[in-house]
Amino acid sequence: MSNPRFSVIIPAYNAAATLARALDSVLAQTWPAHEIIVVDDGSSDATAAVVAAYGDKVRYLYQYNAGVSAARNAGAQAASGDWLAFLDADDWYYLNRLKWHADWIACDSELDFLTGDYEYRDPAGKLIGTSMAANHSGQHMLLKAAGAREVVMQGCEFEAFVADHFGDTHTLSVPLATFLALGGYPLGFEVCEDVHFLTRLVARSRRVGVVCAPLGVYFIHSASATRADPVRAQFENVRTLIALGEQVANLPAVVRRGYTTRLRQARLNLGYALSKTGNRTDAIRAVLPSLIEAPSLGSVRNLFSILKG
């Protein structure tokens, strides 16, 4: 396979304070990006001026505020590379983020997409943890890799990945043609839109390349949607997964099982969030559907955990 050309898509909304760091991390890559596209999602701050300072090194697109999914999709529609990589404006890549994927793609034409590990860091730069170590599916792949940097995920391993995936949007490398064929990220969702896309992507994949080393940093801050309003974030998480469920019936069995587990856990997380606010009745109502959708001992245990508080 010829060397991949990466179009790096960066959605930005009022991101003037962090965007330069994200852009600098892409420009510093040991495997140069084919292009960097910033999609300004209707910012009212100096986001446009930050991009302008980079001249022709960065393409700038503007859209009226329509959300991160629409921004990523717009960037993909404008891309001229054959592979897509994504980066949020408050996160950043490590130097070999593109190279490690590019080298693997160049020598293995059967990889459907690639992902990898990343770090969580707080505003002071302190390392909080890593994605693969924090998720069951990631732990499994680390054991399978046995110290190697690269490992292939396939077959029954997709169930755990859909149920509790490691990696994130900024570690995903996907062929442009595949992204467009899937219709990109779903519109109208504020949380879990990445899982919606990733589940559909896994459903059409056979071999996934996993880099067991950090490819970048996910910045943890209190203003994020999940932390600013936990109940609303968990409600939106469930809403997105329910919408995804309309397509799950036609997906492979291993993906359906992973989806069912993920939805059950999402309902439990919503129940916990409601319970913490003292709203026990709604917390129980949040978890009860799991007993109908996927009756199991796990669903019963989830309900009892809410009842016990």
Long-range contacts (C-beta under 8 A, 24 or more apart in sequence): 1-105, 1-106, 1-107, 1-108, 1-109, 2-106, 3-102, 3-106, 4-81, 4-82, 4-83, 4-101, 4-102, 4-105, 4-106, 4-173, 5-34, 5-80, 5-81, 5-82, 5-83, 6-31, 6-33, 6-34, 6-81, 6-83, 6-84, 6-85, 6-98, 6-102, 6-173, 7-33, 7-34, 7-35, 7-36, 7-37, 7-75, 7-76, 7-79, 7-80, 7-81, 7-83, 7-84, 7-85, 7-176, 8-33, 8-35, 8-36, 8-37, 8-84, 8-85, 8-86, 8-87, 8-98, 9-37, 9-39, 9-72, 9-75, 9-76, 9-79, 9-84, 9-85, 9-86, 9-87, 10-36, 10-37, 10-38, 10-39, 10-75, 10-86, 10-87, 10-88, 10-89, 11-38, 11-39, 11-41, 11-68, 11-71, 11-72, 11-75, 11-88, 11-89, 12-38, 12-39, 12-40, 12-41, 12-43, 12-47, 12-51, 12-71, 12-89, 13-40, 13-41, 13-42, 13-43, 13-47, 13-65, 13-68, 13-71, 13-89, 14-43, 14-44, 14-45, 14-47, 15-43, 15-45, 15-47, 15-50, 15-89, 15-90, 16-43, 16-45, 16-46, 16-47, 16-49, 16-50, 18-89, 18-90, 18-219, 19-47, 19-50, 19-51, 19-89, 20-50, 20-53, 21-92, 22-87, 22-88, 22-89, 22-90, 22-91, 22-92, 22-93, 23-50, 23-51, 23-54, 23-58, 24-92, 25-87, 25-92, 25-93, 25-94, 25-97, 25-216, 26-87, 26-93, 27-54, 27-57, 28-95, 29-93, 29-95, 29-96, 29-97, 29-98, 29-99, 30-95, 30-96, 30-98, 30-99, 31-96, 31-98, 31-99, 31-102, 31-103, 32-98, 33-81, 33-85, 33-98, 34-80, 34-81, 35-59, 35-79, 35-80, 35-81, 37-61, 37-75, 37-78, 37-79, 38-89, 39-63, 39-71, 39-72, 39-74, 39-75, 41-65, 41-66, 41-67, 41-68, 41-70, 41-71, 42-66, 47-89, 66-187, 67-187, 67-188, 67-190, 68-185, 68-193, 69-184, 69-185, 69-186, 69-187, 69-188, 69-189, 69-193, 70-185, 70-187, 72-169, 72-184, 72-185, 73-184, 73-185, 73-187, 76-176, 76-179, 76-180, 76-184, 77-180, 79-176, 81-176, 82-175, 82-176, 82-177, 83-173, 83-174, 83-175, 83-176, 84-173, 84-174, 84-175, 84-176, 84-179, 85-170, 85-172, 85-173, 86-169, 86-170, 86-172, 87-169, 87-170, 87-216, 88-169, 88-170, 90-219, 90-221, 91-170, 91-216, 91-217, 91-218, 91-219, 92-216, 92-217, 92-219, 93-170, 93-215, 93-216, 94-214, 94-215, 94-216, 94-217, 96-215, 97-171, 97-215, 97-216, 98-173, 100-149, 100-150, 100-211, 100-213, 100-215, 101-173, 101-209, 101-211, 101-215, 104-150, 104-209, 104-211, 105-173, 105-209, 108-209, 110-206, 110-207, 111-152, 111-207, 111-208, 111-209, 112-178, 112-201, 112-204, 112-205, 112-206, 112-207, 112-208, 113-172, 113-173, 113-174, 113-175, 113-178, 113-201, 113-205, 113-208, 113-209, 114-172, 114-173, 114-174, 114-208, 114-209, 114-210, 114-211, 115-166, 115-167, 115-171, 115-172, 115-173, 115-208, 115-209, 115-210, 115-211, 116-167, 116-171, 116-210, 116-211, 116-212, 116-213, 116-214, 116-215, 117-166, 117-167, 117-171, 117-211, 117-212, 117-213, 117-214, 117-215, 118-167, 118-168, 118-170, 118-171, 118-214, 118-215, 118-216, 118-217, 118-218, 119-214, 119-216, 119-217, 119-218, 120-217, 120-218, 120-220, 121-217, 121-218, 121-219, 121-220, 122-220, 122-221, 123-219, 123-220, 123-221, 128-220, 130-214, 131-166, 131-167, 131-168, 131-171, 131-218, 132-166, 132-167, 132-212, 134-166, 135-164, 135-165, 135-166, 136-160, 136-163, 136-164, 137-161, 137-163, 137-164, 137-165, 137-166, 138-166, 138-167, 141-166, 141-210, 141-212, 142-212, 145-210, 145-212, 148-212, 149-211, 149-212, 149-213, 150-209, 150-210, 150-211, 150-212, 151-210, 151-212, 152-207, 152-208, 152-209, 152-210, 153-207, 153-208, 153-209, 153-210, 154-206, 154-207, 154-208, 155-254, 156-254, 158-202, 158-205, 158-208, 158-252, 158-254, 158-255, 158-258, 159-254, 159-255, 159-257, 159-258, 159-261, 160-258, 161-202, 161-208, 161-258, 162-198, 162-199, 162-202, 162-254, 162-255, 162-258, 162-259, 162-261, 162-262, 163-257, 163-258, 163-259, 163-261, 163-262, 163-265, 164-261, 164-262, 164-265, 165-195, 165-198, 167-210, 168-194, 168-218, 169-194, 170-215, 170-216, 170-218, 171-211, 171-215, 171-216, 172-198, 174-201, 178-204, 186-240, 186-243, 186-244, 189-236, 189-239, 189-240, 189-243, 190-225, 190-236, 191-225, 191-226, 191-233, 191-236, 191-237, 191-240, 192-236, 192-237, 192-240, 192-241, 192-266, 193-240, 195-240, 195-241, 195-244, 195-262, 196-240, 196-241, 196-243, 196-244, 199-244, 199-248, 199-251, 199-255, 199-258, 199-259, 200-244, 200-247, 200-251, 202-255, 203-251, 203-252, 203-255, 230-273, 230-276, 231-270, 231-273, 231-274, 231-277, 233-273, 234-266, 234-269, 234-270, 234-273, 235-270, 237-266, 237-269, 237-270, 238-263, 238-266, 238-267, 238-270, 238-286, 241-266, 260-293, 260-294, 263-290, 263-293, 263-294, 264-290, 264-293, 264-294, 264-298, 264-299, 264-302, 267-302, 268-302, 268-305, 268-306, 271-302, 271-306, 272-306, 275-306, 275-309, 280-306, 280-309
